[in-house]
Amino acid sequence: MDLDKLLKNQKEFFKSGKTLSVEFRINMLKKLYSSVKNHEEEIEAALKTDLGKSDFEGFMCETGLVLSEISYMIRHTKKFAAARRVHTPLAQFSSVSFKKPCPYGNTLIMSPWNYPFLLTIDPLADAIAAGNTAIIKPSAYSPATGDVIEKIIGECFEPEYVAVVRGGREENASLLEKKFDFIFFTGSQSVGKEVLVHAARHLTPAVLELGGKSPCIVDETAKIELAARRIVFGKYLNCGQTCVAPDYILCQKSIKEKLVREICRQITIQYGEEPLNNADYGKIINDKHFNRICSLIDSEKVVAGGRSNREVLKIEPTVMDGVTWDDAVMQEEIFGPLLPILTYDEFDEVYSLLADRPRPLALYLFSEDRRHIRNVTERCSYGGGCINDTIIHLATSEMGFGGVGESGMGAYHGRAGFEAFSHTKSIVDKKTWIDLPMRYQPYDRKNSGKLLRIFLR
């Protein structure tokens, strides 16, 4: 594919002004919605091929959320795109001040393999709603889903408006050498750094959705059975390959044994006695990641799971107890079905244990203590999270989703997504029927100066 020609055509299309029409944007979103609905079965089959996801999980965690985001943007784009009048200070009499969202222009969306449909089409819906053109680069690690994405985009849009570029690292590098008006990237921290370096060369604004070691804190007041059930759901969903999965548990020592027993029981309840034979339990994306995850398992610390099947790239939901901060499993984001358990004695230790560590994409707290809840949400720095649940904070278009520090920058979903793909112009419309002379030279310090001080206080 001739990337230079593709980008040039998209720039020309954007310059035509066609995407500025709110009606055009909404019609394009409706086309996208219809196409996704028409290809639901193909999408879910592709997710099964790439990641072993069941049709239920595929719809719950990808297709359904995409449809929800698109329909949300269809309903709200007109309101989001409207100019918003703001207060004008007396010193600017007589004027009208307003903020006007405008599209960046030609955008690049680079998506990962773990939720390959959701994390491609969700930001695309936001980009379309904001009035941009887009080049989409799906991950090469999820080729079946990439095929369906390419088919849907080809049915809905001309390539000068929205196009898909396939390939691996070479194509990624080639795209990043080009000058875009905005880059949206979801993936690992290491690749995110490279994206930001390339964006900086062109002074291109970027949103980075990365990851990190998201803690799950459990105190002695938590409802243990419910906590264990929800932790197991969030941790082992998509075989642990979720950027906001609980990476490890940090629990009060007094309730650790009870919590570990209940987590092990919940694994059996949710995944059966033989999880490797459970058709609804996913698989690791490829050999490289399978080997990496297996290398993090310390067999002496495994209290549940630990077995794997290389032929089908499956690793059992695994729990490791007696883990320390120095263990291999605590040195990197796991991104797989391993759950290390660490402990603390008194709750105030939690703040110091987390304070000097990289800021995570998510944090989860299971507690009935309102003081603990208030202090954690105020004192700990993290992208977002849940109180007494996991994962679900990203499943709404009413709240922005994004990281902070090492876990990313910027946010999207709903209005936050529209704003991420927009530049908001601040505009003053100054009236011509009057022109106050005080700002012009020669300055009248005696009379105009007094008025100026009154206006600007």
Buried (B, 14 or more C-beta within 10 A) or exposed (E): EEBEEBBEBBBEBBEEEBBEEBEBBBEBBBBBBEBBEEBBEBBBBBBBBBBBBBBEBBBBBBBBBBBBBBBBBBEBBEEBBEBEEEEBEEBBEEEBBBEBBBBBBBBBBBBBBBBBBBBBBBBBBBBBBBBBBBBBBBBBBBBBBBBBBBBBBBEBBEBBBBBBBBBEEEBBEBBBEBEBBBBBBBBBBEBBEBBBEBBEEBEBBBBBBBBBBBBBBBBBBBEBEBBBBBBBBBBBBBBBBBBBBBBBBBBBEEBBEBBBBBBBBBBBEBBEEEBBEBEBBBBBBEEEBBEBBBEBBBEEBBBBBBEBEEEEBBBBBBBBBBBEEEBEBBEEBBBBBBBBBBBBEEBEEBEEBBEEEBBBBBBBBBBEBEEBBEBBEEEBEBBBBBBBBBBEBBBBBEBBBBBBBBBBBBBBBBBBBBBBBBBEEEEEEEEEEEEBEBEEEEEBEEEBEEBBEEBEE
